[in-house]
């Protein structure tokens, strides 16, 4: 949406753009006030709120070192202050808050315990001050209201994380330090079962050995196998770790975790690739039944829409009972476009017609679901190849990505699935689901090491916000600390 691109521009150029936005607002409203020279942080916050003129009752704000919070909203309609009063207090709080998404959100949510008119009013006011067209700002709020209704949430503590997640996507702020810290905490929580199993055994091993000798390495190999890394991947990892230890000139077990962390970061490091495509982008989602492919498609569509893209979901799994209906419910819930034919239709025909709809109606992204198995004698891999050919004829270069969804709780079966699909369909990337539900998350290491495929997202729960971008450095750090 144009609204979000404006916000991104504002966030990236606070010195000039933010102050200009304040000056324009002051001139437009005819407010007589001297604007002090603002630091980049204050200028950025100034763009978030209009500045009201000081009155005898409310003196002009002086710079203070203490954090300022939003004013307490009136409890009843009869006691409600004039709009300009609460807006003025909100302006001051936002200007003096640290320019971080979490801090801005804390100001907006101050003294709000449930989703009520005050929340929507404050969000709309924030968007207005950021230069958002009213219809686009209201679309953001309406989508969030619909989501709250679907989930049955009322208390702020139930939805605050989701609200911050959506704002981070919309504002392109997932790389902001504050937001990365939040993502890291979520990842640490998600792999807690794996971490407890793996690090407990590693710590015990380190305490019982004075040197990294043969007995040390044999014990570590057993730990890897228990964590579902697999024999082949475990052997590869062991040899790499031994070589790294020799190069560092150490046999001290105290150095082991640092060596392991460095090796894991290397395993998860992937070379740069061309991501630009001729729109619309087409992503073919593949994987066996039961891995969480349907909900993953919904989460990807949700992310893309929060980033301002127009998304179409196509129900290409025409054989599994209720697959079409499930995907349609998800598409309706998140407000994405949807295309399907009757059950039992040729999946390639669904893909072709969905591609036609995507082009003709100006969609930015097509997420194409495919079957996990077929209820016919046709070979699944041949069917997937047929879909790729058909889509490519309709839109040259499509599908631009083939994304394999695998279930972390299946352990070594996940490796077999990756090998099979990669051989037949040339998998481009992997999404690993249900990582929060397994104590054997070593499969993450095995997949990355044996196939050299990037793991782009991991599923850490059922909520929309629980599909997280995968960062190998963060994973290694979370696993070993």
Secondary structure, 3 states (H helix, E strand, C coil): CHHHHHHHHHHHCHHHHHHHHHHHHHHHHCCCCCCCCCCHHHHHHHCCCCCCCCCCCCCCCCCCCCCCCCCCCCCCCCCCCCHHHHHHHHHHHHHHCCCCHHHHHHHHHCCCCECCHHHHHHHHHHHHHCCCCHHHHHHHHHHHHHHHHHHCCCEHHHHHHHHHHHHHHHCCCCCCHHHHHHHHHHHHHHCHHHHHHHHHHHHHHHHCCCCCCHHHHHHHHHHHHHCCCCHHHHHHHHHHHHHHHHHHCCCCHHHHHHHHHHHHHHHHCCCCCCCCCCCCEEEEEECCCCCCHHHHHHHHHHHHHHCCCCEEEECCCCCCCCHHHHHHHHHHHHCCEEECCCCCCCHHHHHHHHHHHHHHCCCCEEEEECCCCCCCCCCHHHHHHHHHHHHHHHCCCCCCEEEEEEEHHHCHHHHHHHHHHHHHHCCCEEEEECHHHCCCCCHHHHHHHHHCCEEEEEECCCCHHHEEECCHHHHHHHHHC
